[in-house]
Amino acid sequence: MAAYEYTALNAKGKQEHGTLEADSARQVRQLLREKRLTPLTVEIASQQERKAKSGGSLLAGGISTSALALLIRQLATLIQAALPIEEALRAVAEQQEKQRIKNVVLSVRSKVLEGYTLAQSMECFPGVFPSMYCATVSAGEHAGFLDKVLNQLADYSESRQQSQQKIKMALVYPALLIIASFGIVAFLLGFVVPDIVKVFIDSGQELPALTTILISLSDVVKDFWYLIVLAIIGFVVGTRYLLSKPPIKLRFHRFILRVPLVGRLNRQMNTARFASTLSILTRSGVPLVDALKIATEVVSNLYIKQALSILPQQVSEGVSLTKAMEQSGHFSPMMLHMIASGEASGELDDMLERTARSQENDLESRMAVIVGLFEPLTLMFMGGIVLIIVLAVLLPILNMNQLLG
């Protein structure tokens, strides 16, 4: 029995996509007709894999971190309850609300039924299961501790999801404040200020320099707002296009590391992710050299990734992990000290986990401080802008009163 992806027409003439398990494509078509669906295409999982790589299938693309964490936790719980892998996968698939995730799980199950290991089956869908997950599951299968390894993966996935959520939530409020600030300023310059200063212009009196500048800005916003919007969109699109070029992206990531505060946070986030991934891989029995190769892939900053890419070779040549990491120049002295202690005591995996947790806690604390400072700074910025606008409006009034007096 294998998993088949199908496309069919319902009674209303609309297309429906899904996955069914059957012994043949003919049986799938029969099952679809029994459901009053007209089959258009029916393809086996092996064909889905090729399409998934080119983006032409329901299986193309990845899934969210939270969805992956939940999927791994469900699978770990069922396998720990002594269910066979294929039955556990079927149960997990039935619990999925999103059809695409269900399709992926059923396709993995079909590969397991064909005789492949769970790790090999997961490797067929690299967009869903990262190489770190596949390597960890493979090590667990060979060691006979698949349930334990899956639980470790589930813990890692949930921890990663929580960390990402905290960082995103910390950035949402500042982003909203910035957008609201620029929106209010644009509204004042485009609609409020012109009506107020029109009175002074009609009076023919000489306007202060601040008021003249404000009127000019107001005219620009009012007459060329669409050009400003197009310029912003063009800047965003152009930036994304340039950053899609590896050499330019590498230079940009290097520049980020040199920016005060931002660079330190970026380096800390990437080294914490590296240590956390390396920890779970080594605890799952993956050889250190292989674990280093996989852990390097999770680093998002290309400049740091380039520096860490030589670690596997150095370690394979006999250089200690601590020495190799120190030569990269991206790890804090505290991290290096803890990892050196782990190497000396033979508890490298535990020390890596503690190091990652310490880095993540420190990162969260710094983010909280930055967000706490950002709110009053934004309010001060807005207050300053409003003060300038008020002064620009009040100065002609004061001048007019002096002339009348």
VENSUL-V104871 format. One record per pair of residues at least 12 apart in sequence whose C-alpha atoms are under 8 Angstrom apart, sorted by the first residue. I is the first residue (numbers start at 1). J is the second residue. D is the distance in whole Angstrom. If there is no record, write none. Layout:
# VENSUL-V104871
[[I	J	D] [I	J	D]]
This chain:
# VENSUL-V104871
[[1	21	6] [1	22	5] [1	23	4] [1	24	8] [1	110	7] [1	113	7] [2	21	5] [2	22	6] [2	23	6] [2	24	8] [2	44	7] [2	45	7] [2	107	8] [2	109	8] [2	110	5] [2	111	8] [2	113	7] [2	114	8] [3	19	6] [3	20	6] [3	21	4] [3	22	7] [3	44	6] [3	45	6] [3	106	6] [3	107	5] [3	109	8] [3	110	5] [4	19	5] [4	20	5] [4	21	6] [4	22	7] [4	25	7] [4	28	7] [4	42	6] [4	43	5] [4	44	4] [4	45	6] [4	107	8] [5	17	7] [5	18	6] [5	19	4] [5	20	7] [5	42	6] [5	43	5] [5	44	6] [5	45	7] [5	48	7] [5	103	8] [6	18	6] [6	19	6] [6	20	8] [6	39	7] [6	40	7] [6	41	5] [6	42	4] [6	43	6] [7	39	6] [7	40	5] [7	41	5] [7	42	7] [8	32	8] [8	37	6] [8	38	5] [8	39	4] [8	40	5] [8	41	7] [9	37	6] [9	38	5] [9	39	6] [9	40	7] [10	36	7] [10	37	5] [10	38	7] [11	36	7] [11	37	7] [17	58	8] [18	99	7] [18	100	8] [18	103	7] [19	102	8] [19	103	6] [19	106	7] [21	106	8] [21	110	8] [25	42	6] [25	43	7] [25	44	8] [28	42	8] [29	42	8] [45	107	6] [45	110	7] [45	111	8] [49	124	6] [49	125	7] [52	125	8] [58	100	6] [58	103	8] [59	100	6] [59	101	8] [59	103	7] [59	104	6] [59	125	8] [60	127	7] [61	127	5] [61	128	7] [62	127	5] [62	128	4] [62	129	8] [63	101	8] [63	127	8] [63	128	6] [65	157	7] [65	160	8] [65	161	6] [66	157	8] [66	158	7] [66	161	6] [68	128	8] [68	157	7] [69	154	6] [69	157	5] [69	158	5] [69	161	7] [70	154	8] [70	158	8] [71	92	7] [72	150	7] [72	151	8] [72	153	7] [72	154	5] [72	157	8] [73	150	7] [73	151	7] [73	154	5] [73	155	8] [74	92	6] [75	88	6] [75	89	7] [75	92	6] [75	150	8] [76	147	6] [76	148	8] [76	150	5] [76	151	5] [76	154	7] [77	147	8] [77	151	8] [79	146	8] [79	147	6] [80	147	5] [80	148	8] [85	112	8] [85	118	8] [86	109	6] [86	112	7] [86	113	7] [89	105	6] [89	106	7] [89	108	8] [89	109	6] [90	105	8] [90	106	7] [90	109	7] [92	105	7] [93	105	6] [93	106	6] [104	125	8] [108	121	5] [108	122	6] [108	124	8] [109	121	8] [118	137	7] [118	138	8] [119	134	5] [119	135	7] [119	137	6] [119	138	5] [120	134	7] [120	138	8] [122	134	6] [131	294	7] [132	277	8] [132	281	7] [132	294	6] [132	295	7] [133	153	7] [135	281	8] [135	286	7] [136	149	7] [136	153	8] [136	280	8] [136	281	6] [136	284	6] [136	285	8] [136	286	7] [137	149	7] [137	150	7] [139	284	6] [139	285	6] [139	286	6] [140	284	6] [140	285	7] [143	285	8] [149	284	6] [152	280	7] [153	280	7] [156	276	8] [156	280	8] [163	360	8] [166	364	8] [167	364	7] [167	367	7] [170	367	7] [170	368	7] [170	371	7] [171	371	8] [174	371	7] [174	374	7] [174	375	7] [177	375	8] [177	378	7] [178	378	7] [181	382	6] [185	385	8] [186	221	7] [189	214	8] [189	217	7] [189	218	5] [189	219	8] [189	221	7] [189	222	8] [190	218	6] [190	219	7] [190	221	6] [190	222	5] [191	222	8] [193	215	8] [193	218	7] [194	215	7] [194	218	7] [194	219	8] [196	393	7] [197	215	7] [197	393	7] [200	396	7] [207	396	6] [208	392	8] [208	395	7] [208	396	7] [210	391	8] [210	392	6] [211	392	4] [211	393	7] [211	395	8] [211	396	8] [214	389	7] [214	392	7] [249	302	7] [250	302	6] [250	303	6] [251	303	8] [253	301	6] [253	302	6] [253	303	6] [254	302	8] [254	303	6] [265	363	7] [266	301	8] [267	304	8] [267	330	7] [268	359	7] [268	363	7] [269	359	8] [269	360	7] [269	363	7] [270	299	5] [270	300	7] [270	301	7] [270	304	8] [271	299	8] [271	330	7] [271	331	7] [271	356	8] [272	355	7] [272	356	5] [272	357	8] [272	359	6] [272	360	6] [273	298	7] [273	299	7] [273	356	7] [274	295	5] [274	296	6] [274	298	7] [274	299	6] [275	295	8] [275	352	6] [275	353	7] [275	355	7] [275	356	5] [276	352	7] [276	353	6] [276	355	8] [276	356	5] [276	357	8] [277	295	5] [277	298	8] [278	291	6] [278	292	6] [278	295	5] [278	349	8] [278	352	7] [279	348	8] [279	349	5] [279	350	7] [279	352	5] [279	353	5] [280	349	7] [280	353	8] [282	349	6] [283	349	6] [283	350	8] [289	312	5] [289	313	8] [289	315	7] [289	316	6] [290	312	7] [292	311	7] [292	312	6] [293	309	7] [293	312	6] [296	308	6] [296	309	6] [304	330	7] [307	328	6] [308	325	8] [308	328	6] [311	324	6] [311	325	7] [321	339	8] [321	340	8] [321	343	8] [322	336	6] [322	339	6] [322	340	6] [335	355	6] [338	351	6] [338	352	8] [338	355	7] [339	351	6] [339	352	6] [339	355	8]]
